[in-house]
Amino acid sequence: MAPRSFWKGYLKLSLVTCPVAMTPATTENAKVRFHTLNRTTGNRVVSQYVDSVTGKAVSDKDEVKGYPRGEDEYVMLEDEEVEAVALDTTRTIDIEMFVPKDTIGLIYYDKPHFLVPDDEVAEEAYSVIRDAMAETGKVGISRLVMYRRERAVLLEARDKGIILWTLHYGDEVRDEAAYFEKIGNAKVDSKELTMLKKVIEEKTAEWNPKLTEDPVQDRLLEIIEAKKKGRKAKPKKKAGAPEEKGGSNVISIMDALKKSLESEGGGSKKTSK
């Protein structure tokens, strides 16, 4: 059963409009979460804001946003003042422009959401927008108030539906040139490149969502289940970390590639017994 939508509004492209509903495409509901307890009493520990000078607890009505303007000096902003600057984009996804999908770096992608038509009548307009994006290889760009902030969003056709991605703000994305420009122009040996491509081919497989499973969480659930039954979970032996090598102990790239191919079965053929 699909979860309830957390946002409802309208998808608009020029004069074409249709009601839509949106749900986050990812969830953390299955994540193991812990409460902090008082070991002595077993009661939960609660947190609260306290004044950094007086040490006294601060009530909700006395909390206010502050922007630092100097040491221990702040400009106070009320919630109404912050909300007043937000544009009226809380209920309409008005697609302002389209760009080729491959021109947007993956680093800008933030959170994915499923965008679906909100009723049967909306399906026709929704489907036309979806198919037009798919056939032109373009993605739509709009702005929308989400998670209490106005964000740039990207709309991408995906099978029968549309994925809406929130995009990172420009000041959140670091300039890659500041890091990659420091990398020298090392000459790549053609033989090494050919061999490494063979290693990649040997390791190539179909994508499987199981590759993203969290073994640590699975083990935590085993421990929790054992404790529920009054048993002590047997600790699993950790796999040894690979030995670190450096200096003169590092083998040549060519030797490493040859051994890689042999271990993957791409070098010398293994005879069956």
C-alpha positions as CSV (number, residue, x, y, z in Angstrom):
1,M,0.0,0.0,0.0
2,A,1.4,3.4,-1.0
3,P,2.0,5.9,1.8
4,R,-0.2,9.0,2.0
5,S,1.1,12.0,0.1
6,F,2.7,14.7,2.2
7,W,2.0,17.5,-0.4
8,K,-0.8,18.3,-2.8
9,G,-1.0,21.1,-5.4
10,Y,-0.8,21.8,-9.1
11,L,1.6,21.0,-11.9
12,K,1.6,23.9,-14.5
13,L,3.2,24.2,-17.9
14,S,2.1,27.2,-19.8
15,L,-1.7,26.9,-20.0
16,V,-1.7,23.2,-19.1
17,T,-2.5,22.6,-15.4
18,C,-3.4,19.5,-13.4
19,P,-3.7,18.6,-9.7
20,V,-0.9,16.4,-8.4
21,A,0.2,14.8,-5.2
22,M,3.8,14.2,-4.0
23,T,5.5,11.7,-1.7
24,P,9.2,11.4,-0.8
25,A,10.8,8.6,-2.8
26,T,13.0,7.5,0.1
27,T,12.1,6.8,3.8
28,E,14.0,6.2,7.0
29,N,11.1,4.4,8.7
30,A,13.1,1.1,8.7
31,K,16.1,2.7,10.2
32,V,17.1,1.5,13.7
33,R,16.6,4.4,16.1
34,F,17.6,4.7,19.7
35,H,16.4,6.8,22.6
36,T,18.9,8.0,25.3
37,L,18.0,6.6,28.7
38,N,19.0,7.1,32.2
39,R,20.9,3.9,32.9
40,T,19.9,4.0,36.6
41,T,16.2,4.5,36.2
42,G,15.6,3.3,32.7
43,N,13.7,6.5,32.0
44,R,14.1,8.5,28.8
45,V,16.4,11.6,28.9
46,V,14.8,14.7,27.4
47,S,16.6,17.7,25.9
48,Q,15.8,21.3,26.2
49,Y,17.2,24.7,25.2
50,V,19.0,26.6,28.0
51,D,20.3,30.1,28.2
52,S,24.1,29.9,27.6
53,V,24.7,32.6,30.3
54,T,22.1,32.1,33.0
55,G,21.8,28.3,32.5
56,K,18.0,28.6,32.8
57,A,15.6,26.7,30.5
58,V,14.1,28.8,27.7
59,S,10.4,28.4,26.9
60,D,9.1,27.9,23.4
61,K,7.5,31.4,23.3
62,D,10.9,33.0,24.2
63,E,12.8,31.3,21.4
64,V,13.7,33.6,18.4
65,K,16.0,33.3,15.4
66,G,19.2,35.3,15.6
67,Y,21.6,36.2,12.8
68,P,25.2,36.9,14.2
69,R,26.5,40.4,13.4
70,G,29.5,40.4,15.7
71,E,30.8,38.6,18.8
72,D,27.8,37.9,21.1
73,E,25.7,40.3,19.0
74,Y,22.7,39.2,17.0
75,V,20.0,40.6,14.8
76,M,16.7,39.0,15.9
77,L,14.1,37.9,13.3
78,E,10.5,36.9,14.2
79,D,9.0,33.9,12.4
80,E,6.5,36.3,10.6
81,E,9.4,38.3,9.1
82,V,11.1,35.1,7.8
83,E,7.9,33.8,6.3
84,A,7.1,37.1,4.6
85,V,10.1,36.9,2.2
86,A,9.0,33.5,0.9
87,L,7.4,33.6,-2.6
88,D,4.0,32.2,-3.2
89,T,5.2,28.9,-4.6
90,T,3.7,26.6,-1.9
91,R,1.0,24.9,-4.0
92,T,2.0,25.3,-7.7
93,I,4.8,23.7,-9.5
94,D,5.1,26.1,-12.5
95,I,7.7,24.7,-14.9
96,E,9.7,27.8,-15.9
97,M,12.2,26.2,-18.3
98,F,13.6,23.0,-19.6
99,V,17.3,21.9,-19.8
100,P,19.1,18.8,-21.2
101,K,19.2,16.2,-18.4
102,D,22.9,15.5,-18.9
103,T,23.9,19.2,-18.3
104,I,23.0,19.1,-14.6
105,G,25.8,17.6,-12.5
106,L,24.7,14.8,-10.1
107,I,26.2,16.8,-7.3
108,Y,23.2,19.2,-7.5
109,Y,20.6,16.4,-6.9
110,D,19.2,16.4,-3.3
111,K,16.0,14.5,-2.4
112,P,13.8,12.5,-4.8
113,H,10.0,12.5,-4.6
114,F,7.3,10.7,-6.5
115,L,4.9,13.2,-8.3
116,V,1.6,11.6,-9.4
117,P,-1.7,12.9,-10.8
118,D,-4.2,13.5,-8.0
119,D,-7.3,12.2,-9.9
120,E,-8.2,10.4,-13.1
121,V,-9.1,13.6,-14.9
122,A,-5.6,14.9,-14.3
123,E,-3.9,11.9,-15.9
124,E,-4.2,13.2,-19.5
125,A,-2.5,16.6,-18.8
126,Y,0.1,14.9,-16.5
127,S,0.9,12.2,-19.2
128,V,1.3,14.8,-21.9
129,I,3.9,16.7,-19.8
130,R,5.7,13.5,-18.8
131,D,5.9,12.1,-22.4
132,A,7.0,15.4,-23.9
133,M,9.9,15.5,-21.4
134,A,10.8,11.9,-22.1
135,E,10.8,12.2,-25.9
136,T,12.8,15.5,-25.9
137,G,15.4,14.3,-23.3
138,K,14.7,17.4,-21.3
139,V,14.0,17.9,-17.5
140,G,11.8,20.7,-16.1
141,I,13.1,23.3,-13.7
142,S,10.8,25.1,-11.2
143,R,10.7,26.6,-7.7
144,L,8.7,25.4,-4.8
145,V,8.5,25.9,-1.0
146,M,9.4,22.6,0.6
147,Y,10.8,21.8,4.0
148,R,10.2,25.4,5.1
149,R,12.4,26.9,2.4
150,E,12.0,27.8,-1.2
151,R,13.9,25.5,-3.4
152,A,14.8,24.9,-7.0
153,V,13.3,21.6,-8.1
154,L,13.9,19.4,-11.1
155,L,11.2,17.3,-12.8
156,E,12.3,14.1,-14.6
157,A,10.1,11.7,-16.6
158,R,10.5,8.1,-15.2
159,D,8.5,5.2,-16.7
160,K,4.8,6.1,-16.1
161,G,5.6,8.8,-13.6
162,I,7.6,11.9,-12.8
163,I,10.4,12.2,-10.3
164,L,10.7,15.6,-8.6
165,W,14.2,16.2,-7.2
166,T,14.9,19.1,-4.8
167,L,18.3,20.6,-5.9
168,H,21.1,21.8,-3.6
169,Y,21.4,25.6,-3.3
170,G,24.3,27.1,-5.2
171,D,26.2,28.0,-2.0
172,E,25.9,24.4,-0.8
173,V,27.9,23.0,-3.8
174,R,31.6,23.4,-3.6
175,D,33.6,24.3,-6.7
176,E,35.1,21.1,-8.0
177,A,37.9,23.0,-9.7
178,A,39.4,23.9,-6.3
179,Y,40.0,20.2,-5.8
180,F,40.4,18.6,-9.2
181,E,42.8,21.2,-10.6
182,K,45.4,20.1,-8.2
183,I,45.6,16.7,-9.8
184,G,48.5,16.5,-12.2
185,N,48.3,15.5,-15.9
186,A,49.8,12.1,-15.3
187,K,50.4,10.2,-18.6
188,V,48.3,7.0,-18.7
189,D,49.9,3.9,-20.1
190,S,47.8,2.4,-22.9
191,K,48.5,-1.2,-21.8
192,E,47.5,-0.4,-18.2
193,L,44.4,1.3,-19.4
194,T,43.4,-1.7,-21.6
195,M,44.0,-4.2,-18.7
196,L,42.0,-2.1,-16.3
197,K,39.1,-1.9,-18.7
198,K,39.2,-5.7,-18.8
199,V,39.0,-5.7,-14.9
200,I,36.0,-3.4,-15.1
201,E,34.3,-5.7,-17.6
202,E,35.0,-8.7,-15.4
203,K,33.4,-6.9,-12.5
204,T,30.4,-5.6,-14.4
205,A,27.0,-6.9,-13.3
206,E,23.3,-5.9,-13.4
207,W,22.3,-3.3,-10.8
208,N,20.5,-4.9,-7.8
209,P,18.9,-2.8,-5.0
210,K,20.3,-5.4,-2.5
211,L,23.7,-3.8,-3.1
212,T,22.5,-0.9,-0.9
213,E,21.5,-3.1,2.1
214,D,22.9,-2.1,5.5
215,P,24.6,-5.1,7.1
216,V,25.2,-3.1,10.3
217,Q,21.5,-2.4,10.8
218,D,20.7,-6.1,10.1
219,R,23.1,-7.1,12.8
220,L,21.7,-4.5,15.3
221,L,18.2,-6.0,14.7
222,E,19.5,-9.5,15.5
223,I,21.0,-8.2,18.7
224,I,17.8,-6.4,19.7
225,E,15.7,-9.5,18.9
226,A,18.0,-11.7,21.0
227,K,17.8,-9.2,24.0
228,K,14.0,-9.3,23.7
229,K,14.1,-13.0,24.3
230,G,16.6,-12.6,27.1
231,R,19.5,-14.1,25.2
232,K,22.9,-12.6,24.5
233,A,23.7,-12.2,20.8
234,K,26.9,-13.8,19.8
235,P,29.2,-11.2,18.3
236,K,30.2,-11.9,14.7
237,K,33.8,-11.9,13.9
238,K,34.8,-8.8,12.0
239,A,36.5,-9.2,8.7
240,G,40.2,-8.2,8.9
241,A,41.1,-4.9,7.3
242,P,43.3,-5.2,4.2
243,E,46.9,-4.7,5.0
244,E,48.1,-1.2,4.2
245,K,51.2,-1.0,2.0
246,G,53.3,1.9,1.2
247,G,56.7,3.0,0.0
248,S,58.9,0.3,-1.6
249,N,56.3,-2.3,-0.7
250,V,53.9,-1.1,-3.3
251,I,53.9,-3.4,-6.4
252,S,53.8,-1.9,-9.9
253,I,50.5,-1.1,-11.5
254,M,51.1,-3.6,-14.2
255,D,51.7,-6.4,-11.7
256,A,48.7,-5.4,-9.7
257,L,46.5,-5.5,-12.9
258,K,47.8,-8.9,-13.9
259,K,47.0,-10.3,-10.5
260,S,43.5,-8.6,-10.6
261,L,42.7,-10.2,-14.0
262,E,43.9,-13.6,-12.8
263,S,41.8,-13.4,-9.6
264,E,38.7,-12.4,-11.7
265,G,39.4,-15.2,-14.2
266,G,40.2,-12.9,-17.0
267,G,43.9,-13.7,-17.1
268,S,45.2,-17.3,-17.1
269,K,42.3,-19.8,-17.3
270,K,41.7,-21.9,-14.2
271,T,41.6,-25.6,-14.8
272,S,38.7,-27.5,-13.1
273,K,39.6,-30.6,-11.0
